[in-house]
Amino acid sequence: MTKYKLEYIWLDGYTPVPNLRGKTQIKEFETFPTLEQLPLWGFDGSSTMQAEGRSSDCVLKPVAIYPDPARTNGALVMCEVMMPDGVTPHASNARATILDDEGTWFGFEQEYFFYQNGRPLGFPEQGYPAPQGPYYTGVGYSNVGDVAREIVEEHLDLCLAAGINHEGINAEVAKGQWEFQVFGKGSKKAADEIWMARYLLQRLTEKYGIDIEYHCKPLGDTDWNGSGMHCNFSTKYMREVGGKEYFEALMAAFEKNLMDHIAVYGPDNDKRLTGKHETAPWNKFSYGVADRGASIRVPHSFVNNGYKGYLEDRRPNSQGDPYQIASQVLKTISEVPVAGSASAAA
């Protein structure tokens, strides 16, 4: 029997953005444990905004497991938070109630800033560095500094070793800003992996004395890009049938549900979605081929392939909850009739 270090990871009850939490228990198994072998585990919800002190028990229910590359015999266990009965989802448990469909594929582009001493990594103590321009996909000390690339490369390796479907990295438009991409089939799988990738990044940067800033506009109303989490999505119907008529009906549904999307696309999005810095205004819906200033960017490949493939919703921001984002996308898609079915997500 081998003693395994099981890191139970969950989302707390803070609003509007939950924090990642984690604690370790040691269990013996013959081999790397399966999800079904993992026990429920309690925690003090009064310390995470999920219970009161007079009745503080909450329960962690494992829902996904990954190898932990940073630990010998380690496992990363994504959990849902349940009430003390272990069956009823806690009010903060967004994952338990989202729409899901394995035939719908999601690709999330997670942007973020490295922060140190209260400012983006590479910013001087006073004022700003040289204007945006050379930082996006940049190379060289003056553009990316001497530690950021080391961190993102190590994070990439950790994610791949954990079995997360990490698809790439790049330096972003603002100095100190970076991005990673994760792809998954189904809302829950894609969102689980984004949250786990966030956890690995935040844990990794502890040893560098650097924080991750996910706020969508940390530098305020300045001439510096904000951070998004663009959501690329594709249903089976979009990939195999599609068509211009269906696409136009889909865009009409997204326009009709504008405010429902904005409500779950991350806090303070009005500060980011201003119509500047490659964004569309938060209160206007638009779409365009290869248009990074539209709400939804339509790839050339989508149009050239008979309006089949994937679309990119550019409105979700870097603090958004991928569970709720993917669920809202599916909800809107389900309103659009398709040939032989009442649901485009089927």
N, C-alpha and C positions, 0 to 999 in steps of 0.2 A: 504493500500500500504506500502511496505517495501523499505527502501533505501538500495541498494546493492552497495558494493564497487567492482567495476570491474577493475581488473588489466590487462590491455592490454599489452601483451608480444610479442616482435618480435626480429628478427635478424637484426643487423645493416649491414653497407656496408664495414666494415673493412675486409681486406684480408691479409693472406690467410685464416684466421679464424674469422668468425663473432662473435661479442659479443651479449649477451642477453641484451635487454633493456626492461623497463617497466614503465608504468605510469597509474595512477588511475583516473577513473571518477566515479561519483555517479549517479545512475539512479534508479528510482522507478519501482517496479514490484509487481504484486500480489503474485507471487511465484518465486522460483529460476528460472532465465531466461533461455529460450532455445536459441540455437545458432541463430535461425531465428529472434529473438527479439533484437539482439544486433546491434547497429548502426555502420556504418563506422565511423572512427575517424581520424582526421588529426594530424600530428606532424611535427616538424622542421627537415627536412632531412639534412639540412646543418650542424647540430650538430652530425650527425651519419654517415657521409661519404656517404649519399644517395641523396644529392642535393647540389646545389650551393646557396649561400646567396641571390642572385638576383632572384631566383625562388625556394624557399625552401620547398614548400608544398609537403608532401607525405601523403598517406592514409593507415590506418590500416584496414584490412578486417578480421573479426573474422572467424576462421576455426575450432576451437575446444574450448570447455568450460569445466571447472572442478571446483568443489567446492574448496574454499581456506580455509583449515583447520586452518590456523594461524590467520584468521580474522573473526570477527562476521559478518555474512551476506556478505561474500566475495566470489568472483569468479575469477578464473584464466582463462584468455582468450588468447589462442594462435592465433596469427595473421600472415597473409601474408602482405607484403608491396606492395602497388599498386601505380601507378602514380596518379596525381591529379584527373583524370577522374573516379577513383575508380574501373576501369574495367581492365586496362592494367597492367600486372604484372611489377613491378620494375625490373631492371636488376639484382639486388641482391636477388631476390625472387626465390631461387632454388626450393622451394616446388611446385610452380605453374606448373613446366614443367617436373617433374620426372615421370617415369613409375610407375604405381601402379597396384596392383592386390590383392584383398582381399583373394584370395585362396592361396597366398604365405605368409607364416608365417615367421616372423623375431624375433630372440632373440638377443639382444645386451648386451654385457658384458662390462660395462663402468668402466675402471680403472682410478684412479686419485691419486694424492698426496695431503695430507694436508700440507700447508706451513705456517710457522710463523717466523717472523724476517728473511726472506730471505732464509730459509732452510727448509727441510722436518721436520715435527713435530717429535720430539724425537731425532733429530740429535744434537750433542754437538756444541758449538760455533765454535770450531776448530776441523777439522778432521771428522772422521766417527764413527758411533756406531759399535757394534760387527757385523761381516759379516752376510750376508743373510743365512737363515736356519730356525731359530725359529719363524720368523715373519708371514709367510704364515699360515693363519687360526689360528694364535697364540692366546694365552690367558695369562693374567697376566700383571702386570704393566711394567715389564722389556721389554715385547714384544710389547704392544700396548699403553702404557702410561695411563694417567688418564682422558682423555677427548675424545679421538677419538671414542670409543665405544658409549659414550653418544650421540655424534653427529650422528653417523650412525643409531643408534636405533631411534632417534627422526626423522631423515630423512625418514626412513622406514615407520614410523607411519604417517608422513605427506603425503607421496606418496599414501599409502593405503587409507587414508581418502579422498584424492583427486580423487580416482577412477583410479589411474595409476596402470597398471598391473605389479607392482614391484614383482620380483620373488625371490629375495634373496640378501644377503650381505656376504662379508667375508673380513678379513684382507688379504693383498696381500704379495708378496714375499719380497719387500723392506720395510724397516721400514718407517712408516708414509704413506704407500700406502694401498688403499682400493679399493673395487669393489662393484658395484651393478648391478643387471640384470633386464632388462625390456623386456617383450614379447608383440608382437602385430600382428594382422592379417592384412596384407597390409602394404606397404611402408610408407604411410602417417601416419597411426595410430601409428605404432611402432616408427617412427621418432619423431612425435609430443610428444609422451610420454617420449622419451629420453630427448628431449630439455626441457620439463617441469620439469622432475626430476632433470636435471642440474640446472635449475632456482631455484627450491626449496632448493637444496643443497647450492647453493651460497648465497641465501638470509638467510638461516638458520645460516651459519657460520659467518655472520656479527656480531652477538651478542657474539661470542666466540673470536673475534679478530683473526680469522684464514681465510686464503684464500685457494681456490681450484686451484691446478696446474694441468692443463690438458696436458701440453706439453709431447710428447711421450718419451722424453729422457732428463728430466730436470737436471740429474746429469752428463750428457755428457758421454764421453768414459771412464766409470769407471765400476767396477764389481758390478753394481747395475742394477736390472731389469728396463726396460722402461715400459711405460703404453700403453696398447692396448684397442681396443673396438671390440673384436672378434664378428663376425657376423654369427650367426647360421641361416640357411635358409632351407625352405622346401616348395616345391610347392605341389599342390594336386597330380600331376602326380608322384612326387618323393615318396609321402606317400602311394599311392594306387597301383602304377604299378611298377615303378622303374626298376630294373634289371641291371645286370653287364654290358651289352652292352651299355645301355643308360648312366650309370654312367661313363664309360670310354670315351664316346663321350662328356659328359659334362665336364670332366676334360681336354680333348683336347681343348675344347672351352675356358675354363679358362686360359689354357696355352697360346693359341693364343692371347688372349686379356690381357695378363699380364700388359702391360704398361697403358692400359685404366683403369684398376683397381687401379694400384699404383697412377695414377694421381688424383684420388678422395678419396684415403684412408687416407688422412691426411698429413700435411706438415712435412718435416724433417724425413720421414719414413726411409730414408737410414741410419739415425743415430740409429734407433731402430732395423730394420730388417737387422741384421749383420750376422746371422747364429749362434749367441751366445744368451744366456739368453732365451732359448725356442722360438727362432725365426728362420725362413728361410731367406736366403738372399733376399733382395728386388728385385733383377734382375733375380732371378731364380724361376720357378714355380715347386712345388712338392706337393705330397699328400701321406698320409700314415695312416694306421690304428692305432689309438690311439697315433699318432706321434705329439707331441707338438712342434717339430722342423720343421714341414712341413708347407707349405702355407695353405693347407687345411687338417684339421684333420678329419679322417673318423672314426666315433664311431664304436665300436665292434657291437653295436646293429643294425647299418645300414647294415653291412655285413651279420650278422646272420639272419637278416630278409629278405634275398633275395635282398640285395642292395635297400632297401626301408627305408625312414625316413628322417633324416635331416643331413646336413653337416655343418662343422664349418670353415669359412674362418678366419684365425688367423692374417691376414695382416692389416686390418683396425686399425688405431691408435686412441688414446684417444681424440685427437683433431678433428677427422674426422667428417664430416657432415653426419648424418645418412640418410638424404634425398638422397644425391648423392650416398652414399654407396649402399643402397638398390636398387636404380634405376639401377646402373651399374650391380649389381648381376642379376637383372631381364633381363637386356639387353643381357647379355651373355647367360643366360638360354634360351632366346627366339630364339637363333641361332641354337639350337639343336632340330632336328625333333623328333616328338613322334608319336606313332601309332594313326592314325586318325586325326592328327592335325599338323599344321606347327609350333606351339608354345608350348613349355613346360610349360609356365606360365599360359596357359588357363585352 
